[in-house]
Amino acid sequence: MAYGFGQGNGAAGTAAGGTPEKLWTGEHIAARLWKFYNEKTSTRAITRLQFVEHVGYLLFLKLDHERSQRPGRFARNPVAPQDTWPTLTDLSGDVLHTRLTELMRDLGDQDPARSDRQIASMVFRDARPWDLGRMAELAKLIIEQIDPHQWRLIPQTELGRAFSVMLRDCREDIDRKIDSGQTLTPFPVLSAVVKVLGVTSDDIVVDPACGTGSTLIAAYRAMQSTDPAAIAGADLDAQMCRLATMNILFNTGRPFSDPAPVRLADTLTQKVPVVRTDPGVLPTVAICNPPFRSDGVVPNATMRDDFLAYGDFPTNFLQHLMVTLKEGDRAAVFVPDGVLFGTGAAATVRRALLKNCHVHTLLRLPTGMFHRKGVKSNVLFFTKSTPKPNGEPVTRDLWVYDARTGNHRADTVNPVTEADFDDFVAACLADGDGSGRVESGRFRRYPVKDLLDHPTGTFHLPAHLAPELDDFGSPKEIATEIADLLDTAATHFRQVATGMP
């Protein structure tokens, strides 16, 4: 069947000459919107990420209007001023630009007295419309792609998938946000993570460095929960918070008047897993893929007197969850190789983790999997516990699974799939709870005594019988990594030079 957006919709929710909204698929929606971007916008003036942001803004306003027009008790009070959407469809040029600027400023106002505007405040915080010269393109986007259709009739899973797909298509733009260390985590990896963590509808899942919110959405899908408030995140990048909020809204159907699912916050300065608005509600699961960078402001004794040491961002996020989660909580944290075998703060945190938590699994991920290919990544799984009175470590054995050796992946050429992690999930969950784990060519057990007997408590442990080959990536990947390192070095040298007399 050929899917078409058509030229309008009627009461039955069918686009004239097209397909009913209830039959739209996420991939089709994303393809049609990208077709508009490529053919009817100046792609040199508007980045893919800017385009997706504005699609999100417009869908928010259109859905807000549609929900307010539902009959009787099904209608919801609009978050935006009444008739905002019909007014926008009649505007163009500088009038459209002025109205959008005012609207974004009003909705983004952080008024603590307006609890029903928390989500809108996060979506439109620091938001700006495209430049005045791009208003003709924006008006076409409104009239041709958004206004003619009843978006609330689209199945929630498909609407959410469309927005998530479009965000993944922005990986290059997101990768350029080097200053905040943003990256996109492939969904097949997240799917495997939530399975090993055993996430259920009884859990509350948080991500203290949520980026675009993909970890939380993967958890929500696995939970099959009817409570959108079961997930919450935080990030220090305002743009990522906006995108994560919209991503969660479109994937879960969360009412726009609810408390915001994402907070703009520097989690490392907080002595709680994630700042939540619900009093007394504490997380049971944490999933985090923190920035893989070592520069910038890191917590110290004046901020975090509960920290044992102060290291790079991945080390600090690992430690943050170790000290803030409550007994019985489960966690999965993405870390680079340096956190596994580094000295100093990394070694201190590793040893403390073994003694205070049940660190049960280390997954060594394929090389080249993330868009910034230069760094090798791993996932460390643990359950928070209480230190034993006799001083013995809580961890008994650390199981290492090698999905890396001989397995280089790229985003567009041979991306990872869920099937790639079927063996890992099956090995981890042997006998249902992991009690029947057995060693194999890619899965190996290390007694905790062997780890603590090492001077640094290293986690740099082989799991595959074959030697690991160095994988340096493509020439473009190598050049990009070198450029990033040079940028970081230049920043440090400028700081040293500024401090010189």
Sequence and secondary structure as in RCSB ss.txt:
>XXXX:A:sequence
MAYGFGQGNGAAGTAAGGTPEKLWTGEHIAARLWKFYNEKTSTRAITRLQFVEHVGYLLFLKLDHERSQRPGRFA
RNPVAPQDTWPTLTDLSGDVLHTRLTELMRDLGDQDPARSDRQIASMVFRDARPWDLGRMAELAKLIIEQIDPHQ
WRLIPQTELGRAFSVMLRDCREDIDRKIDSGQTLTPFPVLSAVVKVLGVTSDDIVVDPACGTGSTLIAAYRAMQS
TDPAAIAGADLDAQMCRLATMNILFNTGRPFSDPAPVRLADTLTQKVPVVRTDPGVLPTVAICNPPFRSDGVVPN
ATMRDDFLAYGDFPTNFLQHLMVTLKEGDRAAVFVPDGVLFGTGAAATVRRALLKNCHVHTLLRLPTGMFHRKGV
KSNVLFFTKSTPKPNGEPVTRDLWVYDARTGNHRADTVNPVTEADFDDFVAACLADGDGSGRVESGRFRRYPVKD
LLDHPTGTFHLPAHLAPELDDFGSPKEIATEIADLLDTAATHFRQVATGMP
>XXXX:A:secstr
     TT B TT BBTTS BGGG  HHHHHHHHHHHHHHHS TTTS HHHHHHHHHHHHHHHHHHHHHTSSGGG 
   SS TTHHHHHTT  HHHHHHHHHHHHHHHT   TT GGGHHHHHHHTT     GGGHHHHHHIIIIIITTS 
GGGS HHHHHHHHHHHHHTTHHHHHT GGGT     HHHHHHHHHHHT  TT  EEETT TTSHHHHHHHHHHT 
S GGGEEEEES HHHHHHHHHHHHHHH   TTS  SEEE  GGG SSSS  SSTT   SEEEE       S    
TTT TT S    HHHHHHHHHHHHS TT EEEEEEEHHHHH  THHHHHHHHHHHHEEEEEEEE  BT SSSTTS
 EEEEEEEE    TT   S  EEEEEE  TT B  TTTS   GGGGHHHHHHHTTTTTSTT    SSEEEEEHHH
HHHSTT       SSS        HHHHHHHHHHHHHHHHHHHHHHHHH  
